[in-house]
């Protein structure tokens, strides 16, 4: 909740707990289809046929109706061709897109923020139709076998397709998706022995990949350029065993006096599994100077910086220079509420993609064991402390002791959650800000320095070994 006299409006937290019309029905149809993929569509059982029919019924009032009804009938009879599986993937994606839109509209209403314009689809030039067809064939085989029918022979069929796609920049997006998906499936083989199957995740990856095999579907986003001042709000860091990704959320103020808007700038890098915690910043910093500015509390002056219609800055250091000091909480109090949200690309409309920057204060902290929640105006908002990265000083304890918070509103497991990016708390009778990305530009903190040194040693050893291999 942001007091009006500080430049914001009051968040309607009650709207975040009210049911959204049609949401449960749409998700139920998606879940039923996802369960149909477990046993495969080669010889579907009656329960699978019911799930397929439910998906068709859910889009009966849309332009997809006729095509999906035919596809569901063919799949229920075990006679689905690739074109039918594409139609089913499209119906599932459309349903989750409608869920995304409904949840986002509710967030816009709750925060009083101006919604972004609908992003027009961008279609690329058809490229390498044979490779796209090969990828589509492999994905169709997956759907027919089902997750319980997975084996290494089936999964390995993606390898030659991925190898052929990677050299082509226009196909790299799909190639990367297929490569990661196949690796995840390979680690789960044989499917018949799986005790737990990530139904939503694997169906998400399958349907997205299936649609990207359509010629022209993986078009590059529309790009413009912007000039003005960039005010960082916080850094969202994701760390995995072999990769790390950082995304800076910020408010952009155009130099021409136009309306402020929410933007993002991100970078992803591969990493060895020995580099953990604060050490990942060493891998990320060279690729995104904005990280140092965010960590040091500086604005950035942009001149002709490329940006997509969805608000993603295509970062290039030649178009940016460090600006004056810019306190993230001052930005949040004064500018965040009036910044327009960016639209979402059609294929990216998914509940998991929701991440709206918000500023909250005047809340009461509620704790139940490790669980933390903020109570605002009589309504409870769960705080997702599991998303706080280890590569920074922000902790669940700091969140529990906070009086103000910058975070990302997300939606998961049927409810809105708050992911903290930074909090204000009292230390030795003094209000201080604690940021998840505080170590992005470097740190004097003992824990951070120890992790940085360990990362430096690990990277040095790996480079020496790689050099020896290359010399042989």
Phi, psi and omega in degrees: 000127181248119179301143182300324184289351179257014171101001182238179174254176181268127179289131177276081182295338178297328180291337181283347180252350179282145179294149178258125183303130175081352184296310182297322181293318180295316180291328177295320178294320177296315181297321180295320176294319181299323178292331178294333180284345183298309182274353179087160185252018177284313176226075186293147177269168181305322180296323177292320178298323178296319178296321179294318179294324178296323177296317179297319179296325184293336179249021185298333181264014183249170176297345179277351193309304186297314183293320182288323177300316177297316181296319180295320178295316179296316181295321179295333179270001181074023184236027183286127172271179182300322181295329178288320179293325175298318179296320178293320177297321179295319180295317179297316179296320180295320179296314179292330174295321178292325176295315177304314182296318181293318179292321179292319177298322178294320177296318178299319179293319183290324183265346183074017183274146178289124180291150177285154176296153177294130181283126178289138179296141179245117180259136180269173176288134177305134182219143176044062183301329180294320179292320177297320179294322179294319178296318180296322179297318179295317179295324176295320177298322177299314182296323180289321180284326183079166183292331177285344180264009181296138169213168186295327179296316179295312184295322182294347178296343179282336188302309180295328179293315180297316180300322180286332183278324189305322180293344182264112181305328182291340182252000188293327179299311179292320181299317180296319178298312180297319182297311180294320180297313181297321179297321179293320178292320181299323180290348183251003181284148354281147184295334183295340183261000183293130176274331180221131180244128177285081190303307184296316184297310183292324177291325175300310182295319181295311184292321179295315179297320181299318180289327180289348176279352178287134181304127178087355184290328184267050180289151177288143181293154177294136185236135173235185176234151181227150177228130180160203185251133180253124183245101182296143175255322182177170183242128176258113184250133175239127182235130176235175184300323185240008181204157175220146180221135175236137178229122179266124175264137187208164171257130178252128178249110182298145180293336182276006178084008178292175183295144176291154180217156175276134179223169178223155171219129185225164176211143177230139181222149170287155180209151173287152183289351177277347178267112184226169176057221184298343179296337183293336180298328179299325181283329186273324186306314184299342184261349184208096181296340179299333180299317179296319179297318179295319180292330182265359179073043180243149169280168174234135175266120183254141176225110179065033180285129177293140178215141178277167179296340180270006176087016178263117177286129175270086196298133176217117184301337180293341182253015183218147173215149180298142179249206181282170176300140182217103180288127184298325181287328174294318177299316182296320182288324188263319192248338189295315184299329182268000182278129181286139178284151179279151176287171180243135178297146185309312183286348180265002181284100183207141181305328182292342182274354181290125178203085186262120177294133179219162176236130182233139169206171183077019181262166173249131181277132176242132180235139175222091187070235178275348183283135179236139177217154174253133175258120180233126177050038177083005181239146187259131177238115182290136178259126182272082182288344178293340180275356179288122184286154177282350185272034180195170183280348180293137181219166177298326179294319178295322178296318181293337180260012189274161175240347177210151186212135166258129182206180178249123173281122179237175177227126182203147178048040173082012181209158173281138179233156177248122174263114182289136171253331179196151177222156168258131180217169182257124176235120182053048177065019179232134179284124180232155177259136178238119185250141175297328181259024184296333182266007184299326180262005184121163184206155172252001179295138185299316180296317179295318180297320179298316179293322178297317180295317178299320178294319179299316180296318181294316180294320179299314180298316181295321178295321178296318179294318178298322179296320178297318180297319180292330181282340181286000000 
